[in-house]
Amino acid sequence: MLYSRRVSRHCERRRVDAPSVRRRVPYAALALLACSCGYRTRGQIERDYAKQLAPASLQPEAQRDANDQPPASRKMLIRIYADQDYRSEILSWEYEIEEQIRRASIVTEAQFGTVLAIESIRRWDARSFETGLEQTLASLEKLDSGAGVDWVVGFVASTPLITATQDQLGMARLFGRHLVLRGMKSAGDTDEIEQALKHISDRERDALIRDRKLHRETAVFLHEWAHTLGAFHGRSPEFLMCATYRPKQSQFPAETVRVIEIGLKHHRSDLLDRQAFAAWARELGEYIHTTAWPGWDAAARVEALAWTEQVLKTTAESASHAASTMAEVDRQRLDDAIKAAESGKHQEARTQIEPLVERYPNDARVQALACHLDLQAARNEKPAVERCQRAVALAPDDAGLLLRLGHAQLDNEDLVGGQASLLRARQILDSAKKPDRESWTYLASLFHQAGCISWEEQAAEQLGDQERRSFRAEALRVRRWIGLPPPPSSFGVPPEREAEYLAAMRRTETELDKKKLSNAKRSIEALRKDFPDAPGPLGLECDLHLRSARIGTAKASCERALRAYDEFLKGHYLLGLTYAAIGQSIAAARHLERVIDLDPTSRQTWSVLESVLQSAHQDQKLDSLRARYRAQFSNHSR
């Protein structure tokens, strides 16, 4: 599958290497600028202009934050081929290739821990001057399969055109092992710079031309290299994955970095088998599905997802064929294991299935049963996740398997992976002709476990009245306590970030409960930054101030939270404690009563309200409270 070269409207094709020297400010305008700033020589004006034409840095410091730890190094091999036209064009062609790979390796090692090492540089008896890159890439793939190395790179002649489009400068296939790169000798670029910058020294002008050439070489290599690891085009011209080359491109966006990291995780120097490709496709597909980044080119994103789905479909078809070749004795063993599992004899079923798990890695029924039994044993371990992943790779359209995988991932505290698996399961359940109420119930409960409250409510709509009301009530209770008003997107918490929001809120609550106030303060600041419009962090801030005996500040934070969301139970509860601390029992009781009205199951609130009424000698209200408590819980409050 050749990577689609469609260019987004934010990244238009241009016939001139951007930024175009031809379109620069004429000397009359530069002269006016000089007059407005005091007299300056033409050389000084051109020197400033040369700075604008200078390319961006591709050095490691531009690629990651100063506080980030460098990744562990991994040496990866490249086999080089240089065709006749490239060798004829460049005098010291071997040295030029070595330097280009060295510069690219500085970037890949700093950001990904990937050291690019040349296995060999070989002469390629081919001519490319008049052929397109697509044909050249196909010839390279036919010449060398890439066995024993990580990538095969072909260097071919420079294009006679002055172009900024990446498909004229280099080409690679998504998820491939081969890339072809043109030489970057650009007479047009050189001529334009020489014409525009006549009043600076030859040394300065030559340095600018050289810097632009080296940047173009390195940036195009990184662009095509990233394609082989699954990275696809983006819309923003300042990033390396834009379909149009720009001298100011300096880095990969964070979303593309993650795609490349996934690719490197699954990349091996030996050729990938079907299962390895399926593992790559599954992880990449989950990430793309759950990442709503507008910077990606929409058509390119669809094409990448299509690849992942095709790989998983092909793997499932292969698994179906493998199942038909199972030995008769093992087929009987599998039937016995299934019957034992259906009868609730899980240990017996495990004993029967274990020998088959490794013997039949491509049998969907074997791997699905192993996944199911691991979940029944409540194994919160990585092997359980891996077994469920293997089963899903073999049957990617099985919603039940996806639900079990999501369950295993959530139990293993893999929130992102679990959320992705549940979303894929929901998509399959949505498209089913007959509603599967049992699976929808399972999905709603797993969304609740993950903290995806809006999706839990949506899944509950597929259930009967009683179950639907039960899920709705519990979802509303969570919203009120955690500070997640409906619709949460109006408060800066879109559905895909609800789980992240809830997890961060609960981690911070734990820090407060353990009296780790410094840690809690940092966590609250991070929450306020990530979710500035959500009321939940204000409630945590109120709690922090209250625990630090800053009563006035605590009261102000709680009141701000309640102005944002009047049903925020934590805000009412903490404000009740705040008023109680300053002896205002009537106000304290009002807020605690509000909590009980909205959530009568909160025993702690009943107990605090009882203490407040006792301290205020509100005997009549105290008697009423205890009567209500007995009706609610059928026992005494103390």
Secondary structure as UniProt FT lines:
FT   TURN            9..10
FT   TURN            22..23
FT   HELIX           27..36
FT   HELIX           42..53
FT   HELIX           60..62
FT   TURN            66..67
FT   STRAND          74..83
FT   HELIX           84..89
FT   TURN            91..92
FT   HELIX           93..112
FT   STRAND          114..124
FT   TURN            129..130
FT   HELIX           133..143
FT   TURN            147..148
FT   STRAND          151..156
FT   HELIX           166..169
FT   STRAND          170..172
FT   TURN            174..175
FT   STRAND          178..182
FT   HELIX           187..196
FT   HELIX           202..228
FT   TURN            229..230
FT   TURN            237..238
FT   TURN            240..241
FT   TURN            247..248
FT   HELIX           254..266
FT   HELIX           274..290
FT   TURN            294..295
FT   HELIX           298..323
FT   TURN            324..325
FT   HELIX           328..342
FT   TURN            343..344
FT   HELIX           346..359
FT   TURN            361..362
FT   HELIX           364..376
FT   TURN            377..378
FT   HELIX           382..394
FT   TURN            396..397
FT   HELIX           399..411
FT   TURN            412..413
FT   HELIX           415..431
FT   HELIX           437..450
FT   HELIX           453..460
FT   TURN            461..462
FT   HELIX           465..482
FT   HELIX           488..491
FT   HELIX           495..497
FT   HELIX           498..513
FT   TURN            514..515
FT   HELIX           517..530
FT   TURN            532..533
FT   HELIX           536..547
FT   TURN            548..549
FT   HELIX           551..564
FT   TURN            566..567
FT   HELIX           569..581
FT   TURN            582..583
FT   HELIX           585..598
FT   TURN            600..601
FT   HELIX           603..615
FT   TURN            616..617
FT   HELIX           619..633
//
